[in-house]
Structures are given as C-alpha cells and as structure tokens.
Amino acid sequence: MAGLIETIKFAGVLIFALPAALAGLEFLLVRGQTFVGVGLLILAAGLLVLQRYLTTPGDLPGVAAKRAVSSIVDNPESEEDERRPRD
C-alpha cells in the first residue's frame, strides 16, 4: 500500500516539476536566457529531491510504525549468524 501512495505523491510533484523543467529548457536552449533556464531546472530538480527526502508531518505515523516493527521483530538472518560458531 505504501508503494501506491508514494507513486501518487510522486505524480503530484511531477505535475509541478515537469512544466518548470520544460520552461527551463526553453529559456536555456531556445531563448538563450541562461540564468532563468538554469534557475527553473534547479527548481524542478529541487521539487523532486524534497519530495523524496523530506519527512512531512503526514509521513510521521508511517516512519514511527516502521521503527516500532523493526525494534520488535528480529531479523532471522542475524539469528542464524549468532548460532554459527565463530573462527
């Protein structure tokens, strides 16, 4: 379920990032206005990076649930490593 929600959030950010990127390319390549073109491309990239790495208040319950589950449930691979005799 989290994968679907993340995809929808990403699509929502793309709605704003793609027009900014296309306008930046137009300013940069067609009109020759380097400063505006690069600025819009940086804005579009920044939107995508912020959406990926920024934790919002809406994300906090999911983050807390992942931490709680990982602290309760042990990794089965680590148990097998503990049972093996060490050299």
C-alpha positions in Angstrom: 0.0 0.0 0.0 2.8 2.4 0.8 4.2 1.9 -2.8 0.9 3.1 -4.3 0.7 6.1 -2.1 4.4 7.1 -2.8 3.7 6.8 -6.6 0.7 9.1 -6.3 2.7 11.6 -4.3 5.5 11.5 -6.9 2.9 12.0 -9.7 1.6 15.1 -7.8 5.1 16.6 -7.6 5.7 15.8 -11.3 2.7 17.9 -12.2 4.6 20.9 -10.9 8.2 19.9 -11.7 7.7 19.0 -15.4 6.3 22.4 -16.6 9.1 24.1 -14.7 11.7 21.8 -16.3 10.3 22.3 -19.8 10.2 26.1 -19.3 13.7 26.0 -18.1 14.9 24.1 -21.1 13.1 26.5 -23.4 14.7 29.5 -21.7 18.1 27.9 -21.7 18.1 26.4 -25.3 15.7 28.5 -27.3 15.7 32.0 -25.8 19.3 32.0 -24.6 18.5 33.2 -21.1 20.9 31.0 -19.2 20.1 32.4 -15.7 16.4 31.9 -15.9 16.7 28.5 -17.6 19.1 27.1 -15.1 17.1 28.5 -12.2 13.9 26.7 -13.4 15.8 23.5 -13.9 17.2 23.7 -10.4 13.7 24.4 -9.1 12.3 21.3 -10.8 15.1 19.1 -9.5 14.7 20.6 -6.0 11.0 19.7 -6.0 11.8 16.1 -6.8 14.6 15.9 -4.3 12.5 17.5 -1.5 9.6 15.1 -2.2 11.9 12.1 -1.9 13.9 13.0 1.2 11.8 15.5 3.2 9.7 14.0 6.0 6.4 15.8 6.4 4.0 15.6 9.4 1.8 13.2 7.3 4.8 10.8 6.9 5.5 10.6 10.7 3.0 7.8 11.5 4.5 5.6 8.8 8.0 6.3 10.0 7.0 5.6 13.6 5.3 2.3 12.6 8.4 1.1 10.6 10.7 1.9 13.6 8.3 0.1 16.0 8.1 -3.0 13.8 11.9 -3.1 13.3 12.5 -2.9 17.0 10.1 -5.7 17.9 10.7 -8.1 15.0 14.2 -9.6 14.9 15.9 -10.2 11.6 16.1 -14.0 11.0 19.4 -13.7 9.2 21.0 -12.2 12.3 19.8 -15.1 14.5 21.5 -17.6 12.1 24.7 -15.6 12.3 24.6 -15.8 16.1 24.2 -19.6 16.1 27.2 -20.2 13.9 30.4 -20.8 15.7 33.0 -18.1 15.1 36.5 -18.8 14.0 
